[in-house]
Structures are given as structure tokens and as C-alpha cells.
């Protein structure tokens, strides 16, 4: 039965990574990898040895967060960095960038005259005559190119390293860079201080004028509002006391007015009623009213006593009545007098209340106006105080800046000055050679892997299965699958002479055993008797199609079946030559009607195997295979043999195989290892599917099992050499020595199985 993906190696889709396979691939391309590694390493070595020696000199500086402060800690420097800036990584990085800046480099160039140094600028010796120097900017870029500034971890120390071809010049430049940086920091500090001092002087003059204006405005306000004799606070207290007194008096007057209004109302009611019975506090409080009421009550009582005696018309009664009326009139006059007095007092109280209300309103207005004056006065005072404070601050800072201008201190100091280096740091021969060898090996591996991936040839069973074809078996390279020792050399020579009959001459060889495996797979596929006639083809010429067909026919005949091998390669026939027979009569003879099918059958030396040669080569091979004569030929020979095999031309060259496959029971495709391409095999499979042919599978031919990629790990299943052995048979008369899958190495080059 066809072989599945379990034959070994990664699956058809390459979904797994097989390290051993990759190693074998690299081993197969070991000379490519070695050559690329040698070329790259040699190039690196050549380049390294031609490089000039480079020396590196370095000095160390320290960022000091506490520089000398002769003026004390209270006098702050205008341009001094804050102490907490030294804990900021940005500060260190900024200063390191300043060390490597173009400004510092130009200072070094001018100080050492490097822009006129032809050796430093790398001017060739032949061009130094008449050399007038380069620009400062160009020389500064050269200095920056050789400079390296590195911060030591968890410290305030910075290493300034400079590389140059001259060790002494490297030392001078490294020290000059440190000195130039320190000088630049002091110059920047002085420049900032002078600029700040000029600005502070301008501000002092302006603030002095503004302070004078503020004093004048405050004095004018005091004169205008008479604040000089009485303070604003005293005035505010007086007005507050007046408001408090007026408010209290107004409240008392208001209460008294309400009392008077109540009294007047009661007196008016009393006037309208009986004066004898009218009872109000104001009336009850008058002694004259009480006396008149007492007299009136006595007279009324006396009249009541006389009324029963004399009657109303009695002169005494009339006199008493006249007296009573007079007393009543006097009582009413007294009550009205009290009413008028109360009304007068009410009017007076109301006038007093209105006066107090007006006075209180005026006092409140004066308070509001005083508050406004106080706000304006406070604003003028605050403005004067603010101007005075700013003026004092700027004046003090100006004096401090004038003192710090004369100080030459900075936050940087040199710890170690550069020394003359004794050994070079570049080129690093050992490191470069090691890197070159490693890079060469990596590049060689990449080249090998790319070459392997770009190789479109079929290399293993998985490549065939990936194209959708079942693998019936493989045929080892003839000559690499026979015995060892003297017997092996004898068999190899014989196989080279007639490799087409190896299955007959060496039935116990590895090739014959693998052919029997293919035979077994075909027997399972044709167990129902539906596989009587089939064609064998390939994708391209010289892939061993005819050799496989002949040896497979021999193997089928060795199983006791009657086999007919028909050579339908009507362009380049060679089946008859393998058996040493003539091709004067054959398939074409029968197809043109010159003979019957069985008349052109030839008997071979292999028992049970007959062949039909091609016959005369026709001018129209494809047209002959489309005729009814060919169909009658197939029917005639199918009934006489167990299997009829047709050897056809490669399908990639002509369409004969597709024509035959469409008329027969199946087709076998021969695939040559390391020769057939994936594209050619894919096209072949598509052509067969297009004509509706039954593709039985593929035979993997000419497999070199001695090759690393086809050794014991990948195709161990086929390496059964020596299972059947005999020292007496060289031609199949007994059990010959050999194996199913090409066991041992040959003594000489192995010929490939070709058409």
C-alpha cells in the first residue's frame, strides 16, 4: 500500500522543525559554509591589519555639588545650578552633551592649533606641501569624532576619552577638552552674571522711580483727606461710635413714638365715649380728672336721691343737673387737654425720630465713604510697601551679583588628568577575527539554507506527498544498494553494465527488495482485479522511467504472474535493448494492421515476462494512441496476462502518457531524487487529473541512501540489507546478498537509473 507521512522526517507541510534535518542540510552544504566563512574571515583580517593603530587617552572630572562659596550660603550665585539638580539624571546627561559639543571642540582646536595640524586631519603625505590648514569647524568635527564621554555608574565622575593615531596628541586633546569644558562653565557663569548685573541695575533705577511715585501719591492722598491730623483708624472709630449712639437713640425714640401713638389713640376713644367711664392710663394718672369724676359721682348720687322725692322739675333738681353738666364739661375739657398734650408730644417725638434717622443715614454714608478712602489708602500703602520691598530685594541682589562677578569658581573639577597611552585600543585583531569567523559561519549557514530553500528539486518522500501523490515506494541508486567486499565490487560492475535487469540478476539486492515493496503495494491496490493495465511515466526525461518499468515488470513476473511490458515510447524506445531483442516488429506494427497483437509479443529471459517492442517509429505517435486499433490492442493483450504495463514518454515532453492513462486502469509516476522539480511534478499531476486518469502513486527513484539526508534516520525503514544473504549466487539462482533499501557504500560512483 502507498507510503504515508510516517516514512520519516517532518510532515508534508513542514509544520515541525527537525533539528537533525537542518544539521544534515548544513552538512550537505558544508563546503559552501566553510568557503563563505573563510572568505568573510579573510576579508575581515585583511581589513583589520590594514587599519592604523589607534590610541586612547582619558581623564576624569567630577561634578561637585558644593563648590567653594566665599560669600557664604546666603549669597546665591546668579548662574549656579541648584543643589538638587545634581540628583537629576538630566543634569548629568546635559553636561555630558556639552562636553561633546561643537563649542568645546572649537575651543580645543583653537587652543592646540589642530586646524593647522595636517597629521591630525589625516592629510596624505603627498598633499601636505602647501597645506594651509582647514577651518575650525572641520577640525572640531574631527575632534568630536574621536571623543567619548562616559558617566561612571552611581557616581558624579565622568570619563573623557579621546582616540587618535598619536598617543601624545590623544593625551593633549583629552586634557584640553576637560580644561575647555571647565573654562566654558566659568565663562558661561561670568556671562550670565554680567548680564544679570546689567539687568538688575536697570531694574534698580526703574524701581527707585516707581517707589518715589508711590510715596508722592500716598502723601497727596493724606493731604487731600486730612489724614495727617487724625489717623484713618481714629476716624473710623469716631464714626463707628456716632453710628452706635444714633442707632441706640433712634431705637429709644422709635419705642417712645409707638407708646405715644397708643396713648393718643386711647385718649381719642375716651373723648368719644363717656368721660366718666373712659379708663386709660393717661387719664387715670391725672389727679384733677379723678377729683372731677368723684365730684360728678357724688352729684349724680345726690340727684338720684332727690329724684324720688322731688321729681325732675324741682328747682333743686334743676340746680343739681346744671352743676352735674358743668362738672361733666370740666371733665371733658381735662381729657381733651390730656389728648392735646399727648398729640403734641407725639409730634415732637416723630420729629426727633426723623432727625435721628437722618443723622444715622449721614453717619452711615460717612462710614461708607471712609471705607472707600481706607481701601484707596490701603492700596496706596501696599503699593508703596511692595515697591519698597522689590526695590530693596533688587538692590541687595545687585550688590550680591556685583560680588559674585569677581569670583571664578565652578561646579566641575579635574580628578585625574590624562596620561600618554602605551598600547593601542584599535584595531582589536582577536575580536575582529573572531567576529569575522562567526559572521562568516552565520552568513555561510544563511547562504546554505537559502540555497536549500531555493532548490525546487524533489529531495524526499515528504516533497512528493506535499503535492498530493501517494508514494508506492522508493528505488535506491543502482550500485549503492548491493553487497560489500569483493562480491559487492563484482555486482556493482555487473549492475553498471546492465542496470535495467538488476531485479533479475540480483533478486536479493536492495533494489530488488524495494521493487518487491512496490509490487506489494500494487497488489493491495489491485486486490479487486481492477488493476490489469497501467502506464508508467515521468515528469521529465532521464528520470529512470524505463529502468523502473522494466525492473518492476521483472519483480511482478517473479511473483508467478504473467506480465507483458509494452514499449509505447514511440519516440525513444529502449525496452527491447534491455533484453537484447530486436524492435523491427512491435506496437506500431500491430496498430497499422500489419500483425495481430499476440504476433508481436517477444519472450524474454525472465520467466513469465514478455515484452512488446515499439516497432518502427511512426511520424504521428499521439494520433496512433487515439485510434480504435490501439483500444483493440489493449483488449487483446489484457485478457492474456495478469498485468499489462506500458512504458510511455515523459508527460512533461509529450502528451502520450496522458492519452494512455485515460484509457488504462491507472498510472504510476516515476520521480527522480534530486532531479525532478516540484513544479514539473505538480504540472504532471494536474495533467493526469485533467484527463480523469487514476494516479496510483509515485515511485521515488535513484535515492542515494548513503547521503546524509537519506541515511539511517530518515529512511531506516528501507535499510534492511543482509536480511537475505548467500555467498553462492550472483545472478538470482539462490538467495543473493543485498537489502531492501540500498545498504552499504559502493566502491565507485553509482550510475543513476535513467531512461
PyMOL commands that set and color helices and strands:
alter all, ss='L'
color gray80, all
select helices_A, chain A and resi 5-7+19-28+30-50+83-87+89-99+102-112+114-116+125-127+136-145+167-224+232-272+281-284+287-310+315-404+429-454+461-466+485-497+499-505+510-525+545-558+575-578+587-591+598-600+621-625+628-638+656-663+678-690+708-710+716-718
alter helices_A, ss='H'
color red, helices_A
select strands_A, chain A and resi 54-63+147-151+157-164+412-416+424-426+471-476+533-538+563-567+601-603+609-612+643-647+666-672+695-703
alter strands_A, ss='S'
color yellow, strands_A
deselect
rebuild
show_as cartoon
